[in-house]
Amino acid sequence: MTEHERLAAALTEALQDEYKARATYRQILRRFGQVQPFVNILNAEERHIRALDPLFHRYQIPIPADPGPGQVTIPDSLAAACAEGVTAELENGAMYDRLLAMTQAYPDVQRVFRNLQRASQQNHLRAFQRGVARGMRSATTPVTDRPLICGGGRVMGEGCGAQSCWGSRRVSPVLAKGGGRRYHGGRG
């Protein structure tokens, strides 16, 4: 395999992994609603794809088609989705170790791969680990099927900025106007 063929294989594998992650998080959000950490991580996957695109152009490598949602299976709960996210991010870190070894002749590719690996290991992995530790649940209560409203007045996961939106031990429920459940504490 030539140096350019190794580069093409590495870039293609990285992009396909990002496509799969994006498809997974889109499907999770469709099933469970706009919940964290999946909203933020989906946005990050979009940025990762955009970071890889210029490398394909620079080295005149055809960009592989996105296979879309058909390539993913969604877990039955957010807790299971977070657990699978932990596994996927650990695998992602190992993948980038391997791809970095394949692309040593390309400092620009190495820089992008290291940035993507760092985001995976320092941000995504930690977010999923927190989700597992908190026993993630959907943004609706199983009893009433009404939205959970955070202390900032938004449906939980829509970014009010309150530290307590997702599973803080300091959270205390109170009935909210309109029959939803309101969770507040921390900054919210």
KOLPAMI-22006 format. One record per residue: residue number from 1; x, y, z of N, C-alpha, C, CB in turn. Coordinates in Angstrom, 1 decimal. Glycine has a CB too. Layout:
R    k    n.px    n.py    n.pz   ca.px   ca.py   ca.pz    c.px    c.py    c.pz   cb.px   cb.py   cb.pz
R  NUM       X       Y       Z       X       Y       Z       X       Y       Z       X       Y       Z
...
***
This chain:
R    k    n.px    n.py    n.pz   ca.px   ca.py   ca.pz    c.px    c.py    c.pz   cb.px   cb.py   cb.pz
R    1     0.9    -1.2     0.0     0.0     0.0     0.0     0.9     1.2     0.0    -1.0     0.0     1.2
R    2     0.6     2.2    -0.9     1.4     3.4    -1.0     1.0     4.3     0.2     1.2     4.1    -2.3
R    3     1.9     5.3     0.4     1.6     6.4     1.4     0.3     7.0     1.2     2.8     7.4     1.4
R    4     0.0     7.4    -0.1    -1.3     8.0    -0.4    -2.5     7.1    -0.2    -1.3     8.5    -1.9
R    5    -2.3     5.8    -0.5    -3.4     4.8    -0.2    -3.7     4.7     1.3    -3.1     3.5    -0.9
R    6    -2.6     4.7     2.1    -2.8     4.6     3.5    -3.5     5.9     4.0    -1.4     4.5     4.3
R    7    -3.1     7.0     3.5    -3.8     8.3     3.8    -5.3     8.2     3.5    -3.2     9.5     3.1
R    8    -5.6     7.7     2.3    -7.0     7.6     1.8    -7.8     6.7     2.7    -7.1     7.2     0.4
R    9    -7.2     5.6     3.1    -7.8     4.6     4.0    -8.1     5.2     5.3    -7.0     3.3     4.1
R   10    -7.1     5.9     5.9    -7.2     6.5     7.2    -8.3     7.6     7.2    -5.9     7.1     7.7
R   11    -8.3     8.5     6.2    -9.3     9.5     6.2   -10.7     9.0     6.0    -9.0    10.5     5.0
R   12   -10.8     8.0     5.1   -12.1     7.3     4.9   -12.6     6.7     6.2   -12.0     6.3     3.8
R   13   -11.8     5.9     6.9   -12.2     5.3     8.1   -12.7     6.3     9.1   -11.1     4.4     8.7
R   14   -11.9     7.4     9.3   -12.3     8.5    10.2   -13.6     9.1     9.9   -11.2     9.5    10.3
R   15   -13.8     9.4     8.6   -15.0    10.1     8.2   -16.2     9.1     8.4   -15.0    10.5     6.8
R   16   -16.1     7.9     8.0   -17.2     6.9     8.2   -17.5     6.7     9.6   -16.8     5.6     7.6
R   17   -16.5     6.8    10.5   -16.8     6.7    12.0   -17.6     7.9    12.4   -15.5     6.6    12.7
R   18   -17.2     9.1    11.9   -18.0    10.3    12.3   -19.4    10.2    11.7   -17.2    11.6    11.8
R   19   -19.6     9.7    10.5   -20.9     9.6     9.9   -21.8     8.7    10.8   -20.8     9.0     8.5
R   20   -21.2     7.6    11.2   -21.9     6.6    12.0   -22.3     7.2    13.4   -21.1     5.3    12.3
R   21   -21.4     8.0    14.0   -21.7     8.6    15.3   -22.8     9.6    15.1   -20.4     9.3    15.8
R   22   -22.8    10.4    14.0   -23.8    11.4    13.7   -25.2    10.7    13.5   -23.4    12.3    12.5
R   23   -25.2     9.7    12.8   -26.4     8.9    12.5   -27.0     8.4    13.8   -26.2     7.8    11.5
R   24   -26.1     7.9    14.7   -26.5     7.3    15.9   -27.2     8.4    16.8   -25.3     6.7    16.7
R   25   -26.5     9.5    17.0   -27.0    10.5    17.9   -28.3    11.2    17.3   -26.0    11.6    18.1
R   26   -28.4    11.3    16.0   -29.6    11.8    15.4   -30.8    10.9    15.7   -29.5    11.9    13.8
R   27   -30.6     9.6    15.6   -31.7     8.6    15.9   -32.0     8.6    17.4   -31.2     7.2    15.5
R   28   -31.0     8.7    18.3   -31.3     8.8    19.7   -32.1    10.0    20.0   -29.9     8.9    20.5
R   29   -31.8    11.2    19.4   -32.6    12.4    19.6   -34.0    12.3    19.1   -31.9    13.6    19.0
R   30   -34.1    11.6    18.0   -35.5    11.4    17.4   -36.3    10.5    18.4   -35.4    10.7    16.0
R   31   -35.7     9.5    19.0   -36.4     8.6    19.9   -36.7     9.2    21.2   -35.7     7.3    20.1
R   32   -35.7     9.9    21.8   -35.8    10.4    23.2   -36.0    11.9    23.4   -34.6     9.9    23.9
R   33   -35.9    12.6    22.3   -36.1    14.1    22.4   -34.7    14.7    22.5   -36.9    14.4    23.6
R   34   -34.7    16.0    22.7   -33.5    16.8    22.7   -32.8    16.8    24.1   -33.8    18.3    22.3
R   35   -32.1    15.7    24.3   -31.5    15.5    25.6   -30.0    15.6    25.5   -31.9    14.1    26.1
R   36   -29.4    16.0    26.6   -27.9    16.0    26.8   -27.5    14.7    27.3   -27.5    17.2    27.7
R   37   -26.3    14.3    27.0   -25.3    15.0    26.3   -25.4    14.8    24.8   -23.9    14.5    26.7
R   38   -26.4    14.2    24.3   -26.5    13.8    22.8   -26.6    15.1    21.9   -27.7    12.9    22.6
R   39   -27.3    16.1    22.4   -27.4    17.3    21.6   -26.1    17.9    21.3   -28.4    18.3    22.3
R   40   -25.3    18.1    22.4   -24.0    18.7    22.2   -23.0    17.8    21.4   -23.4    19.0    23.6
R   41   -23.1    16.5    21.6   -22.2    15.6    21.0   -22.6    15.5    19.5   -22.2    14.2    21.6
R   42   -23.9    15.6    19.2   -24.2    15.6    17.7   -23.7    16.8    17.1   -25.8    15.6    17.6
R   43   -23.7    18.0    17.7   -23.1    19.2    17.1   -21.6    19.0    17.0   -23.4    20.4    18.1
R   44   -21.0    18.4    17.9   -19.5    18.1    17.8   -19.2    17.2    16.6   -19.0    17.5    19.1
R   45   -20.1    16.2    16.4   -19.8    15.3    15.3   -20.0    16.0    13.9   -20.9    14.1    15.3
R   46   -20.9    17.0    13.9   -21.0    17.8    12.7   -19.7    18.6    12.4   -22.2    18.8    12.8
R   47   -19.1    19.1    13.5   -17.8    19.9    13.4   -16.7    18.9    13.0   -17.5    20.6    14.7
R   48   -16.7    17.7    13.5   -15.7    16.7    13.2   -15.7    16.4    11.7   -15.8    15.4    14.0
R   49   -16.9    16.2    11.1   -17.0    16.0     9.7   -16.5    17.1     8.9   -18.5    15.7     9.3
R   50   -16.9    18.3     9.3   -16.4    19.5     8.6   -14.8    19.7     8.7   -17.0    20.8     9.2
R   51   -14.3    19.2     9.8   -12.8    19.3    10.0   -12.1    18.3     9.0   -12.4    19.0    11.4
R   52   -12.7    17.2     8.7   -12.1    16.2     7.8   -12.3    16.5     6.3   -12.7    14.8     8.1
R   53   -13.4    17.2     6.0   -13.7    17.4     4.6   -12.5    18.1     3.8   -14.9    18.3     4.5
R   54   -11.9    19.2     4.4   -10.8    19.9     3.6    -9.6    18.9     3.3   -10.3    21.1     4.4
R   55    -9.4    18.0     4.2    -8.3    17.0     4.0    -8.5    16.2     2.7    -8.0    16.2     5.2
R   56    -9.8    15.8     2.5   -10.1    15.0     1.3    -9.8    15.8     0.1   -11.6    14.5     1.4
R   57   -10.2    17.1     0.1   -10.0    18.0    -1.0    -8.5    18.2    -1.2   -10.7    19.3    -0.8
R   58    -7.8    18.5    -0.2    -6.4    18.9    -0.3    -5.6    17.7    -0.9    -5.8    19.2     1.1
R   59    -6.0    16.5    -0.6    -5.2    15.3    -1.1    -5.9    14.6    -2.2    -4.9    14.4     0.1
R   60    -7.0    15.2    -2.7    -7.7    14.7    -3.9    -8.2    13.3    -3.7    -6.8    14.8    -5.2
R   61    -8.8    13.1    -2.6    -9.4    11.8    -2.2   -10.9    11.9    -2.3    -8.9    11.3    -0.8
R   62   -11.6    11.0    -3.0   -13.0    11.1    -3.0   -13.7    11.0    -1.6   -13.6    10.0    -4.0
R   63   -14.6    11.9    -1.4   -15.3    11.8    -0.1   -16.4    10.7    -0.1   -16.0    13.2     0.3
R   64   -16.3     9.8     0.8   -17.3     8.7     0.8   -18.7     9.2     1.1   -16.9     7.6     1.8
R   65   -19.6     8.5     0.5   -21.0     8.9     0.8   -21.4     8.6     2.2   -22.0     8.2    -0.2
R   66   -22.3     9.3     2.8   -22.8     9.1     4.1   -23.9     8.0     4.0   -23.4    10.4     4.8
R   67   -23.7     6.8     4.7   -24.7     5.8     4.5   -26.0     6.1     5.3   -24.2     4.5     5.0
R   68   -26.0     7.1     6.2   -27.2     7.5     6.9   -27.6     6.6     8.0   -28.3     7.6     5.9
R   69   -28.8     6.8     8.4   -29.3     6.1     9.7   -29.4     4.6     9.6   -30.6     6.6    10.1
R   70   -29.4     4.0     8.4   -29.6     2.6     8.2   -28.5     1.8     8.8   -29.7     2.2     6.8
R   71   -27.4     2.4     9.2   -26.2     1.7     9.7   -26.2     1.6    11.2   -25.0     2.3     9.3
R   72   -27.2     2.1    11.9   -27.2     2.1    13.4   -28.4     1.5    14.0   -27.1     3.6    13.9
R   73   -28.2     1.0    15.2   -29.3     0.4    16.0   -29.3     1.2    17.3   -29.1    -1.1    16.3
R   74   -30.5     1.6    17.7   -30.6     2.5    18.9   -31.0     1.7    20.1   -31.7     3.6    18.6
R   75   -30.4     1.9    21.2   -30.7     1.2    22.5   -32.1     1.6    22.9   -29.7     1.5    23.6
R   76   -32.7     0.8    23.9   -34.0     1.1    24.4   -34.1     2.1    25.5   -34.6    -0.2    24.9
R   77   -33.0     2.6    26.0   -33.0     3.6    27.0   -31.8     4.6    26.9   -33.0     2.9    28.4
R   78   -32.0     5.7    27.5   -30.8     6.7    27.5   -29.7     6.1    28.3   -31.3     8.0    28.0
R   79   -29.9     5.4    29.3   -28.8     4.8    30.1   -28.0     3.9    29.2   -29.4     4.1    31.4
R   80   -28.7     3.0    28.5   -28.0     2.1    27.6   -27.3     2.8    26.5   -29.0     1.1    27.0
R   81   -27.9     3.9    26.0   -27.3     4.7    25.0   -26.0     5.3    25.5   -28.2     5.8    24.5
R   82   -26.0     5.8    26.7   -24.8     6.4    27.3   -23.7     5.3    27.5   -25.1     7.0    28.7
R   83   -24.1     4.1    27.9   -23.2     3.0    28.1   -22.6     2.6    26.8   -23.9     1.8    28.7
R   84   -23.4     2.6    25.7   -22.8     2.3    24.4   -21.9     3.4    23.9   -24.0     2.1    23.4
R   85   -22.3     4.7    24.3   -21.4     5.8    24.0   -20.0     5.7    24.6   -22.1     7.1    24.4
R   86   -20.0     5.2    25.9   -18.7     5.0    26.5   -17.9     4.0    25.7   -18.9     4.5    28.0
R   87   -18.5     2.9    25.3   -17.8     1.9    24.5   -17.3     2.4    23.2   -18.7     0.6    24.3
R   88   -18.2     3.2    22.5   -17.8     3.7    21.2   -16.7     4.7    21.3   -19.1     4.4    20.6
R   89   -16.7     5.5    22.4   -15.6     6.5    22.5   -14.3     5.9    22.9   -16.0     7.6    23.6
R   90   -14.3     4.8    23.6   -13.1     4.1    23.9   -12.5     3.5    22.6   -13.3     3.0    24.9
R   91   -13.4     2.9    21.8   -13.0     2.4    20.5   -12.5     3.5    19.6   -14.2     1.6    19.8
R   92   -13.1     4.6    19.7   -12.7     5.8    18.8   -11.3     6.2    19.2   -13.7     6.9    19.0
R   93   -11.0     6.2    20.5    -9.6     6.6    20.9    -8.6     5.6    20.3    -9.5     6.6    22.4
R   94    -8.9     4.3    20.3    -8.0     3.3    19.8    -7.9     3.4    18.3    -8.5     1.9    20.2
R   95    -9.0     3.7    17.6    -9.0     3.9    16.2    -8.1     5.1    15.8   -10.4     4.2    15.6
R   96    -8.2     6.2    16.5    -7.3     7.3    16.2    -5.8     7.0    16.5    -7.7     8.6    16.9
R   97    -5.5     6.2    17.5    -4.1     5.8    17.7    -3.6     5.1    16.4    -4.0     4.9    18.9
R   98    -4.4     4.2    15.9    -4.1     3.4    14.7    -3.9     4.3    13.5    -5.1     2.3    14.5
R   99    -4.9     5.2    13.3    -4.9     6.1    12.2    -3.7     7.1    12.3    -6.2     6.9    12.1
R  100    -3.4     7.5    13.4    -2.2     8.4    13.6    -0.9     7.7    13.2    -2.1     8.9    15.1
R  101    -0.8     6.4    13.5     0.4     5.6    13.1     0.4     5.5    11.6     0.3     4.3    13.7
R  102    -0.7     5.5    10.9    -0.8     5.3     9.4    -0.5     6.6     8.7    -2.2     4.8     9.0
R  103    -0.5     7.8     9.4    -0.4     9.0     8.6     0.7     9.9     9.1    -1.8     9.8     8.8
R  104     1.8     9.3     9.6     2.9    10.1    10.1     3.5    11.1     9.1     3.9     9.2    10.7
R  105     3.4    10.8     7.9     4.0    11.7     6.9     3.1    12.9     6.6     4.2    10.9     5.6
R  106     2.0    13.1     7.3     1.0    14.2     7.0     0.7    15.0     8.3    -0.3    13.6     6.4
R  107     1.5    16.0     8.6     1.4    16.7     9.8     0.0    17.4    10.0     2.4    17.8    10.0
R  108    -0.6    17.8     8.9    -1.9    18.5     8.9    -3.0    17.4     9.3    -2.3    19.1     7.6
R  109    -2.9    16.2     8.8    -3.8    15.2     9.1    -3.6    14.8    10.5    -3.6    14.0     8.1
R  110    -2.4    14.7    11.0    -2.1    14.3    12.3    -2.7    15.3    13.3    -0.6    14.2    12.6
R  111    -2.6    16.6    13.0    -3.2    17.6    13.8    -4.7    17.4    14.0    -2.9    19.0    13.3
R  112    -5.4    17.2    12.8    -6.9    17.0    12.9    -7.2    15.8    13.6    -7.4    17.0    11.4
R  113    -6.5    14.7    13.4    -6.8    13.4    14.1    -6.6    13.6    15.6    -5.9    12.3    13.5
R  114    -5.5    14.2    16.0    -5.3    14.4    17.4    -6.4    15.3    18.0    -3.9    15.1    17.7
R  115    -6.8    16.3    17.3    -7.9    17.1    17.9    -9.2    16.3    18.0    -8.2    18.4    16.9
R  116    -9.5    15.5    17.0   -10.7    14.7    17.1   -10.6    13.7    18.2   -11.0    14.0    15.8
R  117    -9.4    13.1    18.4    -9.2    12.1    19.4    -9.3    12.8    20.8    -7.8    11.4    19.3
R  118    -8.8    13.9    20.9    -8.9    14.7    22.2   -10.3    15.0    22.5    -8.0    16.0    22.1
R  119   -11.1    15.4    21.6   -12.5    15.7    21.8   -13.2    14.5    22.3   -13.2    16.3    20.5
R  120   -12.9    13.4    21.6   -13.6    12.1    22.0   -13.2    11.7    23.4   -13.1    11.0    21.0
R  121   -12.0    11.7    23.7   -11.5    11.2    25.0   -11.7    12.2    26.2   -10.1    10.8    24.9
R  122   -11.6    13.4    25.9   -11.8    14.4    27.0   -13.2    15.0    27.2   -10.8    15.5    26.8
R  123   -13.9    14.9    26.1   -15.3    15.5    26.2   -16.4    14.5    26.1   -15.5    16.6    25.1
R  124   -16.4    13.8    25.0   -17.5    12.9    24.7   -17.5    11.7    25.7   -17.5    12.3    23.3
R  125   -16.4    11.1    25.9   -16.3    10.0    26.8   -16.7    10.4    28.2   -14.8     9.4    26.9
R  126   -16.2    11.5    28.7   -16.6    11.9    30.0   -18.1    12.2    30.1   -15.8    13.2    30.4
R  127   -18.7    12.8    29.1   -20.1    13.1    29.1   -20.9    11.8    29.2   -20.5    13.9    27.9
R  128   -20.5    10.8    28.4   -21.2     9.6    28.5   -21.0     8.9    29.8   -20.8     8.7    27.3
R  129   -19.8     8.9    30.4   -19.6     8.3    31.7   -20.5     9.0    32.7   -18.1     8.5    32.1
R  130   -20.6    10.3    32.7   -21.5    11.0    33.6   -23.0    10.6    33.4   -21.4    12.6    33.4
R  131   -23.4    10.4    32.1   -24.7     9.9    31.8   -24.9     8.5    32.4   -25.0     9.8    30.4
R  132   -24.0     7.6    32.3   -24.1     6.3    32.9   -24.2     6.4    34.4   -22.9     5.4    32.5
R  133   -23.3     7.2    35.0   -23.3     7.4    36.5   -24.6     7.9    37.0   -22.2     8.3    36.9
R  134   -25.3     8.8    36.2   -26.5     9.4    36.6   -27.8     8.6    36.3   -26.6    10.8    36.0
R  135   -27.6     7.5    35.5   -28.7     6.7    35.1   -29.6     7.5    34.2   -29.5     6.2    36.3
R  136   -29.1     8.0    33.1   -29.9     8.9    32.2   -31.3     8.4    32.0   -29.2     8.9    30.9
R  137   -32.2     9.3    31.9   -33.6     9.1    31.5   -34.0    10.0    30.5   -34.5     9.1    32.8
R  138   -35.2     9.8    29.9   -35.7    10.6    28.8   -36.2    11.9    29.4   -36.7     9.9    28.0
R  139   -36.5    12.9    28.5   -37.0    14.2    28.9   -38.5    14.2    29.2   -36.7    15.2    27.8
R  140   -39.1    13.0    29.3   -40.5    13.0    29.8   -40.6    12.0    31.0   -41.4    12.5    28.6
R  141   -41.5    12.3    31.8   -41.7    11.4    33.0   -42.5    10.2    32.6   -42.3    12.1    34.2
R  142   -42.2     9.0    33.0   -42.9     7.8    32.6   -44.4     7.8    33.2   -42.2     6.6    33.1
R  143   -44.6     8.6    34.3   -45.9     8.6    34.9   -46.9     9.5    34.1   -45.8     9.0    36.4
R  144   -46.4    10.7    33.8   -47.3    11.7    33.2   -47.1    11.9    31.7   -47.2    13.0    33.9
R  145   -45.9    11.5    31.2   -45.5    11.7    29.9   -45.5    13.2    29.5   -46.4    10.9    28.9
R  146   -45.4    14.0    30.5   -45.3    15.5    30.2   -43.8    15.8    30.3   -46.1    16.3    31.2
R  147   -43.4    16.9    29.6   -42.0    17.3    29.6   -41.5    17.7    31.0   -41.8    18.5    28.7
R  148   -40.2    17.4    31.3   -39.6    17.9    32.5   -39.1    19.3    32.2   -38.4    16.9    32.9
R  149   -39.4    20.2    33.0   -39.1    21.6    32.8   -38.0    21.9    33.8   -40.3    22.6    33.0
R  150   -36.8    22.5    33.3   -35.7    22.8    34.2   -36.0    24.1    34.9   -34.4    22.8    33.4
R  151   -35.2    24.4    35.8   -35.4    25.7    36.6   -35.3    26.9    35.8   -34.4    25.7    37.7
R  152   -34.6    26.8    34.6   -34.5    27.9    33.7   -35.8    28.1    32.9   -33.4    27.8    32.8
R  153   -36.8    27.3    33.1   -38.1    27.4    32.4   -38.1    26.7    31.0   -38.4    28.8    32.2
R  154   -37.1    25.9    30.7   -37.1    25.3    29.4   -37.3    23.8    29.6   -35.8    25.6    28.7
R  155   -37.7    23.1    28.5   -37.7    21.6    28.6   -36.2    21.2    28.8   -38.3    21.0    27.2
R  156   -36.0    20.3    29.7   -34.7    19.9    30.1   -33.9    19.4    28.8   -34.7    18.8    31.1
R  157   -32.7    19.9    28.8   -31.8    19.6    27.7   -31.8    20.7    26.6   -32.2    18.3    27.1
R  158   -32.5    21.7    26.8   -32.5    22.8    25.8   -31.6    23.9    26.1   -34.0    23.3    25.6
R  159   -30.8    23.7    27.1   -29.7    24.7    27.3   -29.9    25.9    28.2   -29.2    25.1    26.1
R  160   -30.6    25.7    29.3   -30.8    26.9    30.2   -29.5    27.2    30.9   -31.9    26.6    31.2
R  161   -28.6    26.3    31.0   -27.3    26.6    31.7   -27.3    26.1    33.1   -27.0    28.0    31.6
R  162   -28.4    25.7    33.6   -28.4    25.2    35.0   -27.6    23.9    35.2   -29.9    25.0    35.5
R  163   -26.8    23.9    36.2   -26.0    22.7    36.5   -26.8    21.5    36.8   -25.0    23.0    37.6
R  164   -28.0    21.8    37.3   -28.9    20.7    37.8   -29.8    20.1    36.7   -29.7    21.2    38.9
R  165   -29.7    20.5    35.5   -30.7    20.1    34.5   -30.7    18.5    34.4   -30.4    20.7    33.2
R  166   -29.5    17.9    34.5   -29.5    16.5    34.2   -28.9    15.7    35.3   -28.7    16.2    32.9
R  167   -29.6    15.5    36.4   -29.3    14.5    37.3   -28.4    14.9    38.5   -28.6    13.4    36.7
R  168   -28.3    16.2    38.7   -27.6    16.6    39.9   -28.2    16.1    41.1   -27.4    18.2    40.0
R  169   -27.4    15.7    42.1   -28.0    15.2    43.4   -28.7    16.3    44.2   -26.9    14.6    44.2
R  170   -28.5    17.6    43.8   -29.1    18.7    44.5   -30.5    19.0    43.9   -28.2    19.9    44.4
R  171   -30.9    18.3    42.9   -32.2    18.6    42.3   -33.4    18.2    43.2   -32.3    17.8    40.9
R  172   -34.4    19.1    43.2   -35.6    18.8    44.0   -36.8    19.1    43.1   -35.7    19.5    45.3
R  173   -37.7    18.1    42.9   -38.9    18.3    42.0   -40.0    19.1    42.7   -39.5    17.0    41.5
R  174   -40.6    20.0    42.0   -41.8    20.7    42.5   -42.8    20.8    41.3   -41.5    22.2    43.0
R  175   -44.0    20.8    41.6   -45.0    20.9    40.5   -44.9    22.3    39.7   -46.4    20.7    41.0
R  176   -44.9    22.2    38.5   -44.8    23.4    37.7   -46.2    23.8    37.1   -43.8    23.3    36.5
R  177   -46.4    25.0    36.8   -47.6    25.5    36.2   -47.9    24.7    35.0   -47.6    27.0    36.0
R  178   -49.1    24.2    34.8   -49.4    23.4    33.6   -49.2    21.9    33.8   -48.6    23.9    32.4
R  179   -48.8    21.5    34.9   -48.8    20.1    35.2   -47.5    19.4    34.9   -49.9    19.4    34.5
R  180   -46.6    20.0    34.3   -45.3    19.4    34.1   -44.5    19.3    35.4   -44.4    20.2    33.1
R  181   -43.4    18.6    35.4   -42.6    18.6    36.6   -41.5    19.5    36.5   -42.1    17.1    37.0
R  182   -41.2    20.3    37.5   -40.1    21.3    37.4   -39.0    20.8    38.3   -40.6    22.7    37.9
R  183   -37.8    20.9    37.7   -36.6    20.5    38.5   -35.7    21.7    38.6   -35.8    19.3    37.8
R  184   -35.2    22.0    39.8   -34.4    23.2    39.9   -33.3    22.9    40.9   -35.2    24.4    40.3
R  185   -32.4    23.8    41.0   -31.3    23.7    41.9   -30.0    24.2    41.3   -31.0    22.2    42.4
R  186   -28.9    24.2    41.9   -27.7    24.8    41.3   -27.9    26.2    40.8   -27.3    23.9    40.1
R  187   -27.4    26.5    39.7   -27.6    27.9    39.1   -29.0    28.2    38.6   -26.5    28.1    38.1
R  188   -29.7    27.1    38.2   -31.0    27.3    37.5   -32.0    27.7    38.4   -31.4    26.1    36.8
***
